[in-house]
Amino acid sequence: MTTGGGDSPVRTSYRHGDLRRALIEAGVDLAREGGPPAVVLREATRRVGVTPNAAYRHFADRQALLDAVCSSCQGLVAGAIEIDQARVDTTDPVDGARLRFRAVGTGYLRFALEQPGQFQTAFSASSDLDSATCAARAGPAGLTPFQLLTQSLDDLVTVGLLPAGRRPAAEFLAWSAVHGLAELLIDGPLRALPAPVKQTLIVRVIDMVEQGL
């Protein structure tokens, strides 16, 4: 990954009163280019076209901007999951619940591979689990990635695919497995694997999670 450099475009305008949003959008662009380390106030203000001092009316420091960008990036992860869930095409409630659960994993991992910088930024500023249900981190449907996962697990219980006694903490097991694979694929020893091999691993890990619940 590379950070935003001096040749990056500078935004020369933004809607009046919406500087905060413009700075967050610039931060999301920086995250895409270089991950969490690239999200810095000075470069964000340069891209928006304002002085660094202007940013401090909205963000106390770099960490405050990173927190906001983290939330936006989690919303993008949620959107990717929603796209994969929307592709589920079945009228059978049992099969539908199972496929939507799997789509949480495929959407999550697809986003990680397509946008590694934003993916890593999405989970770089979360100090506790409360942030996983913060409205600022929700996607178009109003749910965060964590909430989409918990909803899909609840649906598995409803249709009888997951015994109620095995439901507690299932989201942590599923999340750990899928997120661990994501990190290995985008910034770990599995990153050099050919794309077809990566896709095979994704399917097999999701199979493992589904069968192990």
N, C-alpha and C positions, 0 to 999 in steps of 0.2 A: 504494500500500500504506500501511497505517497501522499504527503500533505499538500494542501492548497498552496500554490506558489505565487510568485509575483506576476505571472502571466494570466492568472485567473481573471475572469470578467468582473467588473465592478458594476453593481446596480446603482443607477443614478437617481432613482426615484422610488417612492413607496407611498401608499395611501396615507393621507394625513391622519395622525393619531394611531397608526398601526406599526410604529417602529419596532415594538416588541415582537410582533409576528414576523416582520421582515428579518430581524436578527435571528430568530429561531429557524426560519427557512434557510438563511445563509449557513447557520450551524449544521443543519441537516445535510446541506450540500457538502460542507467540510467533512462531516462524518462519513459520507459516502466515499470521499476521496482518500481519507486517511484514518478513519476510526476515531476513537475518543481523544487521542493526543492532538488531533488536528482541530478540535473544536476550541478555538481561542477567541476571546472578545475582540482583540485588535484586528484580526483577519476578518471576522464577521462584520465589524463596522466598516472596514475598507470595502468589502463587497457591496454593502448596502449604500455606501457613499456618504457616511456621516463620520464625525470625529469620534475617537474612542470615548471621550467624556460623555457623549450623548447616550452611550449604552448604559451608563451607571444609573440613569433614571429608571431603568427597568431591571437591571441585573446587578446585584451587589458585587459580584466577582465572577471569575471564570467558572467556578463550580455551579453557580446559580444558572448560568447559561447552559452548562452541560446537563444539569437536571432537566431543564426544559426541552433540550434536544433529545435527551434520553426518552422522555415521554412521547415526543413526536415519533421517534423511531419505533417505539413499542406499538404505537398506533399503526405504523406501516406493516409491522409483523402481523398484527391482528388482521389487517386488510388482506394480506397474502393468504392467511388461513381461511378467511371468509371466501376468497376466490376458489380455493380448492374445495371447500364445503359446498359451494354453489354448483360445482360440477357433478355432484352426486346425483345420479339420475335413476331413481327407483321409487316405486310406490309401496314397496314392502317396508313396514316400519322397523322391523328387526334388522334387515340388511341396511336400511338407510342409517340407522343409529350407528351401526358398526363402521360403515364407510365414512360417515361424518367424523367419527372418532379418529380414524386413520388419517383423514384429511387435515386434522390439527397437526399431526406430525409431518405430513408431506409439505404442507404450506409453510410450516416453521422452518424446515430444512431447505426448502426451495429458496426461501428468502435469504437464509444464511449463505447459500452458495452464490446467489445472484447479487446480493448486496452485503458482502461481509463487513464492510466498515460500518454501515448503519446497524447491522445486526449486533455487532460487538458493542456499539454505542448504546443500543437499546437496553442492555443489561449492565451498563457500567456505573450507574448512579442510583442503585437500589439498595438502601440501607436496611430494609426489613420487608417482610411480606405484605405489609399494608400497601406499599407502592404498587403491588401486583394487581390491585383492584381499584387503583386511582382512576377517576373518570378522565383525567388528562391523558391517560395512556390507552384509551379505548380506540378501536377502529371504527369504521363507518356504521357498524351495527350497534355501537354503544358498549361493546365488551372488550376487555383487554385480552391479550393472548392467554393469560392464566384463567380468566373467566370462561373463555371459549373451551379450554381444556376441561375445566370442572363441569361445565354444562354438558359436554359430550359424554363424560363419565356418568353423570346423573342420568342421561338418556339411556346409557347401556343398562343401568339398573332398572329403569322403567320398562324396558322391553325384555328383561330377563336374561340378558347376556352377561351381566356382572352381578354376582350375589351381593346382596346388601351388606353382608358381614365383611366383604372384602373391599367395600367402597372407601372406608376411611383411609386417608393419606395416599390413595391411589394416584392422585395428581402429582405428588412429589416423586413417586417412583417413575411414572411415565416421563415427566419433565426432565428428571435427572438423566435418564437414558438418552433421550433425544437431544438434549442440550449438549451432553458430553460428546455425542457423535458430531454435532455441528462444530464444536470447537476443534476436534481432531481433524475434521475435513477442511476447515478454512484457515487454521493457524497452527496446525499440529502435524505429526508425522504422516497423517493420511492425506495431506493436501496435494501431494504429487501423484496420487492415484489417477488413472484415466477416468474420464467422466462416466462411462458405462459401469465401471467397478463401483464408483461412488453411489450411483443409483441403485445398484444391487444391494449395497450395504444399507442404504436407506430403507428399502423394502424389508430386508431381513431384520433390521432393528425394530421396525414398527411391528413386524410379525411377532418378534420376541416379546415386545411390550404387551401386545394384544393377548397373546397366549399365556402370559405370566400374570395377568391381572386376577 
